[in-house]
Amino acid sequence: MVQAPMVQALSAAAGACDRIARRREGGDNRSRDPSKTRSQMASNSIAIRWTKGLKACFGLVNVLFALFGLRMVRVSRLRALHREREALKGQLKSAHRVQEALTGDLYSLRAKTDAPQMPDDRSKRVSIMIPTINSEPYIGLILRYYYDLRVNIHVLVDSKTNDKTFEIAQNYASVEIMENKTGVIEDSLEEISKKMGTDWVLRIDDDELPSKAMLDFVYEVIHQEEIEVVGFRRYQCAVSKPGFVLFSQEYDSDKQRQWRLYRPLKVDFIKKIHSPGFRRNSQRSLKAPDDAFMIHLDWAIHSYAERLLKLERYERRTPGSGNNWRPYYLYEENAAHRFDRLAAPEFDGLAKEISERFSDLCV
């Protein structure tokens, strides 16, 4: 290591003092003067002490520089490790993108060659539509559930979407762009429902899923001409870290019943948040059996911050429609919230994937 100028100066000074001290002692034995005075001895003593002091300083500076050198080596090593970690993260992200691309290509190919098709009478009588916006992180998981059941889905992507929701949804369903200025689905429900062109519409949110029994019941009840609206139990759910669907014991699924299957030309639409989006005639409404239910995965795939933003948007749209629903959307604020496992094997595979992809949201 090249010594700093200060170290070199101290070394030179120590050498000079050492030479002076030796000269004052008389150099070699031949030139010694036995009659050396007391003042000369004192001067020599001072020079010797200076020499020792400078040598000590020189040694201390060397130690400090050695320690500094070790620290710089450590810092350099840490920086190298950081660069290696960032490089590995980049490789992992690239691998993840490749995996998603391969998966997307696979499902896209399957969609072209083995697309699920309902019998013609079902397609003509009922449309299953899912409105969505900026759902890239999870929309593939949701739509794959329907795809594997060979159920046709119409996905309506909000025009304000700025991620890859549209491209991902194309692998599993028919997709259209939807104009919705307020971001509240009830404001556009009448228009998009009537555009489906079918006698019945089943509207399901992008964070909800129907049980198999619910889908079977839908295909049966649409032949009952005297019915206009059908309501289904909805379980407010989370996902456990091991990958199981958990339902909240704080909210009764019957009281949370959702009136989502309806006849667009028969109901009176209204633009009201936290409503079916229409007025229903109780005499022409039907409650579905208990096994025909929905699960709501808002807590499992949307972060606390995302749900809070939703409440704020609702509150701006209609005062009270956000703040009054805070305990329902932000369950984390209730430390005593109780869950129980939901017995529904059709959701097991999905729950496992959610627990891996959204592990930080699991309970």
N, C-alpha and C positions, 0 to 999 in steps of 0.2 A: 504494500500500500504506500502510495506517495504521501509523505508527511506534509501537513499544512505548514505555511510560513511561520505560524506562531510556535509550532513544535521545533522547527528548524532553528529559530531564533533562540529558544530556551536551551537547546542542545549546544549551540555555539557559545552562549553566555556561560553555561556550566563548564565547557571546555576551557574558556578563557580564564575563568576564576580558578580553575584547577591548576592551570599553568602558572598563574600569578602566585598562587600559594606555594607551589613547588620552588619557584624562583626565590621567594622570600625565605624559604627554609634553607636556601643556600645551594640549590641545585643538587649536585652529587657530593659525595663524601670529601672529595679533594678540596672543595671550595667552602667547606663549612667554617664559620667564624665562631669560636667558643665564647667570644665576648659580645654575643648578640644582646641587645638591650631589651628591657622589659617592654618598651613601646613597640618594638618590632615583633616580639612574640604575640602581643595583643593584636597587632594588625594581621599577623599570620592566622591567628585564631578566628578573627572575623572573616577572613577570606575563605578559610576552611568551612566555616558555618554557612557562608553564602553558597559555596560550591555544593555542600550537602543539601542545602535548601533547594537550589536550582535542580540538582539531580532528582530530588524527591518530586518536585513539580513536574519535571520531565517524565518521570515514571507514572505519576498520576494522570498526566495528559495522555500518555500512551494507553493506559488502562481505559480512560474515557473514550478514546478513539476506538479501542478494541470493542468496547461495549456498543458504541454507536454503529460500528461495522456489523456486529451481530444483529442489532436491531434492523439495520438496512437490509441484511440478508433475509431476516424474518418477514419484513414488509414486502420485499421482492417476492418471496415465496407465497405470501398470502395473496398478492396481486395475481401471481401465476395461477394459484388455485381458483381465484375468483374468475379469471378468464376461462379456465377449464370448465368451471361450473356453468358459466354463461353459454359456452360452446355446447355443453351437454344439453342444456335447456333448449337451445336452438334446434339441436338434433331431435330431441323429444317432440318439440312442436312440429317439426317437419314430418316426423314419423306419424304423429297424430293426424296431420292434414292428409298425408298419403292414405292412412287407414280410412279416414272419413270419405276421401275421394273414391277409394276402392269400394267401400260399402255403398256409397251413393251410386256408383256405376253398376254394382250388382243389383241393387233394388230397381234402378232405372231400367236395366235389361229385363228384370223379372216383370216390371210393370208393362213393358212393351210386349212380352211374349206370354205372360201368364197373369194378366191383369184380372183382379177379382171382379166378377160381374154378378149382380143380383138378378133374379128372374125378372122378365120384362114387366110383369104386373106390379112388382114392388117398386121398381124404378119410376113407373108412371104415377104411382100413388103417393110416394113419400120421398122427400129429399132430406138428407142429413147434412146440415151445414155447420161449419165451424169458423166463426170470425176470429181473426188473430192479428197481432201486430208485434213486430220485433221479438219473435219467439224462436229465433235460431237455436239457442242452447238446448231446447227440449222438444220442439215441434216434431222432429223425426221420431222420437220415442213415442209420442202420443199417436201419431198417424200410423206407425207400424203396428200398433195394437189392432186398428181397424183393418189394415192390410192383411194381417195374418188371419183375420176372421172372414176375409173376402167380402168386406162391406164397402160399398161405394160411398165416398165422402166428397162434399163440395167445400173447399177451403176458400174463405174470403179474406184476402190479405189487405189490411188497411193501407191506403196509398201513402201514408206517412212513414211506413216501414223503411228502415235504412240498413237492414242487415240481409242475410241470405235466406230469410224465411220462405220467400217465394220459390227459390231454386230447390230448396230441400223438400218443400211440400209437393212439388211437381213429381217427385219420385213415387209418391204414394196416392195421390188424389188428383181430381180436377181442380184447378186453381184459377181464381179471378181476382182482379184488383177491386177494392171497395172504397168508395169515398165516404169518409166519416169525419166531419169537421170538428166535432166535439170530443171524440174519443170515448163516447158513451154509447154502447150498442143499442140501447133502447131508442135512441134518436133516429136510428136508421133501420130499425127492425122491420117496419112495414114495407119499405121499399125493397130490401133484399129478400124478404120472405116471398113477396109476390113475384119477384123475378125468377124464383125457382121453378115456377110453372107447374107445380104438382098440387094435388088436393091437400096433402099433409106436408108439414115441415117439422123436423126434429132439430131444434137448435141446441147445440152443445158447445160450451166454452172450451178454449184451447187448453185449459188446465183441469178438465173434467173427463171422466170415462164412464161409459155405461157397462153394467154387468152383462154377461151373455144372456141371462134371463130377461133383462130389460129389452135387448134387441129383439129377442124372440117374441116378446109381448107386443112390441111396436108393430111387428109384421102381422100380428093377429088382429089387433084392435083397429087398425086402419080400415077394416072392412065393416066396422059398425057405423052405419050412417047417422044414427041418432046422437053420436058423441062428437064434440067439437074440440075439447081440450082434455089432455091427460097429464096427470102429475105424478112425479116419481120421488121416492125418498132420496135424500142426498146426505151422504156421510162426509163430514168435514174431516179430512185425513192428513196425516203426516207419514213419514217413512222412517223406520228405525235404522240404526247404523248397520245391523246385520242384514237388512233388506226385506223387511216385512211392512205391509200396509197397516197403519194404526188409525183407529177412528177416535175422535174426541168424545169423551163422556160428558162434556160440558154442554153439548148441543144435541137436541133430539132430532134424529133424522126425519121423523114425520113432520115436526114443526118446520123443518128446513126443506120441506117438499117443494120441488121445482116443477112448474107447469110449462114444460118445454115442447110437448108434442101438440100441435094445434093446426087448425085449418085456416089459412090466411084469409080466405074469402068469407069466413064466417065470424071472425072475432073483430072486436072494436079496439084498434091499436091506440096506445097512449105512450107518451114520452116521459116515463117516470123511472128513475133509478131504483134498484132493488124491487122491481116488479117484474112480472112475466113479460111486460111490454104491451099488454093488452088487458082489457076487461074480460072476465070470463063469466059465463052463465053457469051457475052452480048446478042447475038442472041438467045441463048438457056437458058436465065435466065428470071425469072418472079418475079415481085414485088407483094407481097400478098396484099389483100385489107386492108384498114386502121384498120378495127376491128380485123384483125388477127395480133396481136402485142404481144410483150414480155415486161416484166418489169424486170429491173435490180435492185436488192436489196443490192448491195454491200455496200452502205452507211448505210443501216439499220441493217446489221448483222455483219459487220466487223468494228472494231475500227479504229480510225485514225492511231494508231501505226501499226496495221496489214496491212493497205493499204499502208503505207509508206514503210514497208518491201517488199511488192510486187513490188513497183516501183523500189526499190534498186535492187531487183533480176532481173527485166527486164533490168535495166541499165547495170548490169554486163553482161547479156546475149548479148545485142545489145546496144551500146552507143546511147543515144537519145530516146530509146523506153521507158525509165522511166521518165527522167527529163522533156521531152517535153509534157508529159501527166499529169504532176502534178496538174494543175487546175481541170482536169476531175476527178481524183481519190480523191483529197483532197479538197472537196468543202468547208470545214470549213475555209479555208484560204481566201475565198471571203465573207466578212461580208454582202455584199448586195445581196447574192444569193436569188433568188425568187422561190417559190414553189406554186403549185396549186393542188387542190384535183383531183385525177383521178377517173373518173366514171367507175368503174369495180367491181360490187358487188361480183363476184366470189372470189375476194381477201380480202373481208372484214373480214372474220373469221381469216385468216392467219395474217392480219395486226394487229388485236387485240391481238393475241398471241405474235407477235413480240414486240408490245408496252409493254407487261407485262414482257417478258423475257429479252429484250434489251432496257429497259427504258432509260438507260444512253446514248443511241445512237439516241434516237428519237428527232425530232425537234418540 
